[in-house]
């Protein structure tokens, strides 16, 4: 199914955005605060409809699952059970199927079933994020859009989220779009990317291209982990292709293999 942007603009916030998203891949829209990445997500899923240019999104209605940057924006009920059940009841799922779906969705984000009776507003920020992800997973959408998904997550839960998103892509053939300024997170799972600065695309390509565009990432106001800076510098100055890693011990082993 097609998602295609052609000279898409929104007031002064987005300017002539042209891009075609790959189906069943993870694409990251990268940008600092104010770059227009969240707005672009709103336009793609239809939350915001006022724009010029052309936008084709063949995914519609329940085929789209959107996870907000602030999960509380989507919470309206007193319990997690009601939050997860709401969309399923809208589509008239039978009770036994509904209960299985909400339990399976919680398991996918690795939250205990006991959380169904908790108030979503009283959970930690990381737990709120996971509940919001479970809510959209319960409806089994084909397109999943996540705005700043690592906000509020500790390292352990972030790694679990990475595994979950990879699984959704490879096993369940989901098309996934992520809006983020977290380069370390993006590099661990993305297939493709587009980099925004002040509402314009300043770089795009695959993950390998992203690694070689450190200067543009910095100009976009995004911090690059020092280990990535080092890998990029070695490539430019020594023409040595070190493996992408965030483990310093693995990096030193790779350096040794290349210089001995």
C-alpha positions as CSV (number, residue, x, y, z in Angstrom):
1,X,0.0,0.0,0.0
2,X,1.3,3.4,-0.9
3,X,2.2,6.4,1.2
4,X,3.5,9.2,-1.1
5,X,4.2,12.9,-0.5
6,X,4.6,15.3,-3.4
7,X,5.6,18.9,-2.7
8,X,3.7,18.7,0.6
9,X,3.6,22.0,2.5
10,X,1.9,23.3,5.6
11,X,2.0,27.1,6.2
12,X,5.6,27.9,7.2
13,X,6.1,24.7,9.1
14,X,6.7,22.2,6.2
15,X,8.0,23.1,2.8
16,X,7.9,21.0,-0.4
17,X,8.2,17.6,1.2
18,X,8.4,14.9,-1.4
19,X,9.0,11.3,-0.3
20,X,7.6,7.8,-0.8
21,X,7.6,5.4,2.2
22,X,8.7,1.8,1.7
23,X,6.0,-0.8,2.5
24,X,6.8,-3.2,5.3
25,X,9.9,-1.2,6.4
26,X,10.7,1.0,9.3
27,X,11.2,4.7,8.2
28,X,12.4,7.3,10.6
29,X,11.5,11.0,10.3
30,X,14.4,12.6,12.2
31,X,14.5,16.2,13.5
32,X,15.0,18.5,16.4
33,X,12.1,20.2,18.3
34,X,10.3,22.5,15.9
35,X,11.6,20.7,12.7
36,X,8.1,19.7,11.7
37,X,8.4,15.9,12.3
38,X,5.3,15.6,14.5
39,X,3.3,17.7,12.1
40,X,4.3,15.5,9.2
41,X,3.1,12.5,11.2
42,X,-0.3,14.2,11.8
43,X,-0.7,14.9,8.1
44,X,0.2,11.3,7.1
45,X,-2.4,9.8,9.5
46,X,-5.0,12.4,8.8
47,X,-5.2,14.2,12.2
48,X,-4.3,17.4,10.4
49,X,-5.9,17.9,7.0
50,X,-5.0,21.4,5.9
51,X,-2.0,21.4,3.5
52,X,-0.9,22.1,0.0
53,X,0.6,19.7,-2.5
54,X,-0.3,16.1,-2.7
55,X,-0.5,13.3,-0.1
56,X,-1.5,9.8,-0.9
57,X,-2.0,7.4,2.0
58,X,-3.8,4.2,1.0
59,X,-3.9,3.1,4.6
60,X,-7.2,4.3,6.1
61,X,-9.2,4.1,9.4
62,X,-8.4,1.2,11.5
63,X,-5.5,0.3,9.3
64,X,-3.6,3.1,11.0
65,X,-2.3,3.1,14.5
66,X,-0.9,6.3,15.9
67,X,1.1,6.6,19.2
68,X,1.3,10.1,20.5
69,X,4.4,11.7,22.0
70,X,2.4,12.3,25.2
71,X,0.3,9.2,25.8
72,X,-2.2,11.1,28.0
73,X,-3.4,12.9,24.9
74,X,-5.1,9.6,23.9
75,X,-6.3,8.4,27.4
76,X,-10.0,9.0,28.2
77,X,-11.0,6.1,30.5
78,X,-10.3,5.2,34.2
79,X,-8.7,1.8,33.5
80,X,-6.3,0.3,31.1
81,X,-8.9,-2.4,30.3
82,X,-11.3,0.3,29.1
83,X,-8.6,2.0,27.0
84,X,-7.7,-1.2,25.2
85,X,-11.4,-2.3,24.8
86,X,-12.7,1.0,23.4
87,X,-11.6,0.6,19.8
88,X,-12.5,-3.1,19.7
89,X,-16.0,-2.4,21.0
90,X,-16.4,0.2,18.3
91,X,-15.9,-2.5,15.7
92,X,-18.2,-4.9,17.6
93,X,-15.7,-7.6,18.5
94,X,-17.2,-10.5,20.5
95,X,-16.3,-10.5,24.2
96,X,-14.1,-13.6,24.1
97,X,-12.1,-12.2,21.1
98,X,-11.9,-8.8,22.7
99,X,-10.5,-10.1,26.0
100,X,-7.9,-12.2,24.1
101,X,-6.9,-9.2,22.0
102,X,-6.3,-6.9,24.9
103,X,-4.4,-9.5,26.9
104,X,-2.2,-10.4,23.9
105,X,-1.5,-6.6,23.3
106,X,-0.4,-6.2,26.9
107,X,1.9,-9.3,26.6
108,X,3.5,-7.8,23.4
109,X,4.6,-4.7,25.3
110,X,5.5,-7.0,28.3
111,X,3.1,-5.5,30.9
112,X,1.4,-7.9,33.3
113,X,-2.3,-8.7,32.9
114,X,-2.9,-7.1,36.3
115,X,-2.4,-3.7,34.7
116,X,-5.8,-4.0,33.1
117,X,-7.4,-2.8,36.3
118,X,-5.0,0.1,36.9
119,X,-5.7,3.7,36.0
120,X,-3.6,4.7,32.9
121,X,-3.2,8.2,34.4
122,X,-1.4,6.8,37.6
123,X,1.2,4.8,35.7
124,X,4.8,5.8,35.2
125,X,5.7,7.7,32.0
126,X,7.3,4.6,30.5
127,X,4.3,2.5,31.4
128,X,1.9,5.0,29.9
129,X,3.9,4.8,26.7
130,X,3.6,1.1,26.6
131,X,-0.1,1.1,27.3
132,X,-0.6,3.6,24.4
133,X,1.3,1.2,22.1
134,X,-0.7,-1.8,23.4
135,X,-3.9,0.1,22.6
136,X,-3.1,0.5,19.0
137,X,-1.7,-3.1,18.7
138,X,-5.0,-4.5,20.0
139,X,-6.5,-3.3,16.7
140,X,-3.8,-4.9,14.6
141,X,-3.2,-1.9,12.2
142,X,-1.1,-2.4,9.1
143,X,0.6,1.1,9.5
144,X,2.0,2.0,12.9
145,X,3.2,5.6,13.5
146,X,5.1,6.5,16.7
147,X,5.9,10.0,17.8
148,X,9.1,10.1,20.0
149,X,8.5,6.5,21.3
150,X,11.5,6.4,23.6
151,X,10.3,9.4,25.7
152,X,9.9,8.1,29.3
153,X,11.4,4.7,28.6
154,X,14.4,3.4,30.6
155,X,17.2,1.5,28.7
156,X,15.8,-2.0,29.3
157,X,12.3,-1.0,28.1
158,X,13.8,0.8,25.1
159,X,15.7,-2.3,24.0
160,X,12.5,-4.4,24.4
161,X,10.6,-1.8,22.2
162,X,13.3,-2.1,19.5
163,X,12.8,-5.9,19.5
164,X,9.1,-5.5,19.4
165,X,9.2,-3.1,16.4
166,X,11.6,-5.4,14.5
167,X,9.2,-8.3,15.2
168,X,6.2,-6.3,14.0
169,X,8.0,-5.5,10.7
170,X,9.5,-8.9,10.0
171,X,7.0,-11.4,11.4
172,X,3.7,-9.4,11.0
173,X,4.7,-7.3,7.9
174,X,3.9,-3.9,9.4
175,X,4.8,-0.6,7.8
176,X,6.3,1.5,10.6
177,X,7.0,5.3,10.7
178,X,8.9,6.8,13.7
179,X,9.4,10.4,14.5
180,X,12.4,10.9,16.7
181,X,15.5,12.9,17.5
182,X,17.2,9.9,19.2
183,X,19.8,8.9,16.7
184,X,21.1,6.0,18.8
185,X,17.5,4.5,18.9
186,X,17.0,5.1,15.2
187,X,20.2,3.5,14.1
188,X,19.3,0.3,16.0
189,X,16.2,-0.5,13.9
190,X,15.5,1.9,11.0
191,X,15.7,0.9,7.3
192,X,15.3,4.3,5.9
193,X,15.2,7.9,7.1
194,X,14.5,11.5,6.2
195,X,16.1,14.3,8.1
196,X,14.2,17.6,8.7
197,X,15.4,21.0,9.5
198,X,13.0,23.9,9.8
199,X,10.4,22.0,7.8
200,X,12.6,21.0,4.9
201,X,14.2,17.7,4.1
202,X,18.0,18.1,4.2
203,X,19.0,14.5,3.9
204,X,17.3,11.1,3.1
205,X,18.3,7.6,2.4
206,X,18.9,4.3,4.1
207,X,20.7,3.6,7.5
208,X,24.1,3.4,5.8
209,X,23.5,6.8,4.3
210,X,22.5,8.2,7.7
211,X,25.8,7.0,9.2
212,X,27.7,9.0,6.6
213,X,25.8,12.2,7.1
214,X,26.9,13.1,10.6
215,X,27.6,16.7,9.6
216,X,24.0,17.3,8.4
217,X,22.6,15.6,11.5
218,X,24.6,18.1,13.7
219,X,23.5,21.0,11.5
220,X,19.9,19.9,12.2
221,X,20.5,20.4,15.9
222,X,20.7,16.7,16.8
223,X,23.4,15.3,19.1
224,X,25.3,12.3,17.8
225,X,26.7,9.7,20.2
226,X,30.5,10.0,20.3
227,X,30.9,6.3,19.4
228,X,29.1,7.1,16.1
229,X,31.2,10.1,15.6
230,X,34.3,7.9,15.9
231,X,33.0,5.3,13.4
232,X,32.2,8.0,10.9
233,X,35.6,9.7,11.3
234,X,37.4,6.4,10.8
235,X,35.5,5.8,7.6
236,X,36.2,9.3,6.2
237,X,39.9,9.5,7.2
238,X,41.0,5.9,6.9
239,X,38.4,4.4,4.6
240,X,37.8,1.7,7.2
241,X,34.3,0.4,7.6
242,X,33.7,-0.4,11.2
243,X,30.6,-2.3,12.3
244,X,27.9,-0.2,13.8
245,X,27.9,-0.9,17.5
246,X,27.1,1.0,20.8
247,X,29.3,-1.4,22.8
248,X,32.8,0.0,23.3
249,X,34.3,-3.5,23.8
250,X,32.9,-4.6,20.5
251,X,34.2,-1.5,18.8
252,X,37.7,-2.0,20.1
253,X,37.7,-5.6,18.8
254,X,36.6,-4.4,15.4
255,X,39.3,-1.7,15.4
256,X,41.9,-4.4,16.3
257,X,40.7,-6.6,13.5
258,X,41.1,-3.8,11.0
259,X,44.5,-2.5,12.0
260,X,46.5,-5.6,12.9
